[in-house]
Amino acid sequence: MKSAIFLLPLALCLADSTTDRITKEVRHELVMLPFYSVFDNLAYRVDGARVTLFGQVTRPTLKSDAENVVKKIEGVTGVTNEIEVLPLSPNDDRLRIALYHAIFSKPELQRYEMGAVPPIHIIVKNGNVTLVGVVASQADKTMAGMAANSVPGVFSVKNDLTVENAAR
């Protein structure tokens, strides 16, 4: 009976460390995808050994690539792929470039342009824009939203940027 008492906490501890490891590996694998860009948004949820993928991508291959790399992670028993492939649209492509320039040409926001996967993601669907990611201050969030709203041809802007350490 004593061994059962000790095994339960050990199993719970192993389950937590396995979930933490899977969470870290999923994030690593997703950000390492070769065609993941500032115009894509990938998110995920880990429930034990099952992973659910969310977000929006501009290329159908990115959706399947994300699912394939996550399936190969040791300990993952299943993947649910709810990633949305954004519709092909020359107008949305034009808006993506204009939004990129409008946002990252601001001196205060240029630091977010650095890195393989910038912390600000610009999602455009049928002329409607959603900004997602993390910024350092409320001022940066507001400035990015204002820059996006200034682009001609944009129908609406939803600013879902999160301010880093906002709860502190």
N, C-alpha and C positions, 0 to 999 in steps of 0.2 A: 504494500500500500504506500509506503514512503516513496518508492521510486516513481509512482504515478503522480504524486504531489510535486516532485521535482521536475518531472518530464513536462507537465503542462506549462509552467513558466518558461521552460527551455523552448518548447514549441512556439509559444507566443513571441518570445524574444527572437527566435529564428525567423518567424513569419514577418516580424517588423523589419528585421535587417534585410530579408529577401525583398520585401516591398520597396524599401529605401534603395537597395541596389538596382532593382528594376527601374524605379523612377529616374535615377541618375543616368542609367544606360539609355533609356528611351530619349531623354532630353539630349544626350550626347549624340545619339544616332540621328535624331531629327535635324539638329543644327549642322551636322556634317553632310547632309544631303547636298549634292553638287548644284542642283538647280533651285534650291531654296533661296528666296530673295526678299527684298524689302516689300515686294508686291504680293507676298504670300503670308498667310497666318496659320501656323500649326500649333495646336494645343492638344493635350492628352489628359487622361485620367487613368490612374492605376488602381484597380480593385483586386487586391491579392495578386494573382498571377494573370489576370485578364487586363488588357489595355484597350481603352477606347480612344480613338483619334478624332479630333474635331478641327474645324477651321475652314479656310478658303485658300484655294490655290489657282494659279493661272494656267497651269499645265496638267493635263490628265496623268501624265507619266509621274509627276511629283506625288500625286495621290497614291498610286500603286507602289512607287518606290518607298514611301513612308511606311506603308503597310508591310512591305516585304522586309525592310530592315528591322522593324519591331518584332516581326514573327521569329526572326533568327536570334533574338536575345535569349540567353539561357534562363529558363524558369518561366518564360511567358507561355501560357497554355492556350491563349486565344486573343485575337485582335478583332475589334469591331471598328470598321472604317466609316466614319460619318463625315469625312472631309468633303466639302462642296467644291466642285470644279466650276470656276467662274465662266460665264458665257464668253465666247469669242466676240470681240467688238472693237473695231478700229477706233471708235470714239473713246471707249474706255482706255485703250492703249495710249491714245493721245493725252487723255487726262492723267494717266499714271505718270507720264514723263513730266507734264506741266506741274503736277502736284509735288513730285520729287524736287524739282527745281525751286518751286515756291517755298517749300518747307526748309530744305537744306541750304538754300542760299542765304537764309537769315544767319548772321554771325553768331547769334546766341544758340542756334540749333545745329550749327555745323559739326559740333563734337559728336552728335548722334549719328552722323553719316559714317563714322569710322567703324572698322571691324568687318569681319566676314558676314555677319548677320546683324545689321543695325537694330537698335532697340525700338525704333519706331517703324511700324509696318503700315503701309498704305493699301487699303483694300478698296477696289472700285468695282461696283456692280451696277450696270445700267445707269451710269452717271451719278450714282449715290456713293458717297465716300465714308469709310469707317477707318478711323485711326486707332490702332491698337499697339500696345507695348508699354514700356516704362520710361519715364522721364524723371529728372532730378527735382523739379520744382513745379508748383502750380503755374508759375509764370511761363515756364517752357510749354506746359500743356496748353495753356491759353494761346500762346503765340503760334503753336503748331496748328491749332484749330482755326485761328484767324487767317493764317497763311493758306490753309486749304480752302477756306471760304472765299478767298480772293481770286481763285482760279476760275476764269470764264468757262461756262459749260457744266459746272458742277451743280447738280440739283439739290443735294443736301449733304451735310457733314455731320457724322456722329463721332464725337470725340470720346473714345473709350480708353484713352491713355491713362495709365495709373501713375500716380506720383509716388516715387520711391520713398520709403520710410514715412509715409503720411500718417500712420497710426501712432508714431512715437511722439 
